[in-house]
Amino acid sequence: MYAVVARFDVRPGHEERFDALAAWRIGEAAHEPGLVGYAVHRIDGEPQARVFYEIYRDHAAFLEHRANVETKRFGAEHVPYVTGPPRIEFLEVLHSAAGLAR
């Protein structure tokens, strides 16, 4: 299993547009064969912060995700809505429950 967390800081007034773009991206990602889970979260107390939490079967599945057309489209189209590049962290599972580690 391979996981990624990406935090985006959205410009005030652009939340609705960013969220619509994120919803589109999540919908498109649902068809990726190596995807285990993908969610976008709002941080309590930080109304402009968005966190993408992505779980892939393995690193190769993540690389496939990064290479697809929809990811590249999101990468280009989200830029006007955020204050700068996302903070991205790559996660290595140490312990899990509910069958997440395979």
Buried (B, 14 or more C-beta within 10 A) or exposed (E): BBBBBBBBBBBEEBBEBBBEBBEBBBEBBEEBEBBBEBEBEBEEEEEBBBBBBBBBBEEEBBEBBEEBEBBEBBEEBBEEBBEEEBEEEEEEEEEEEEEEEE
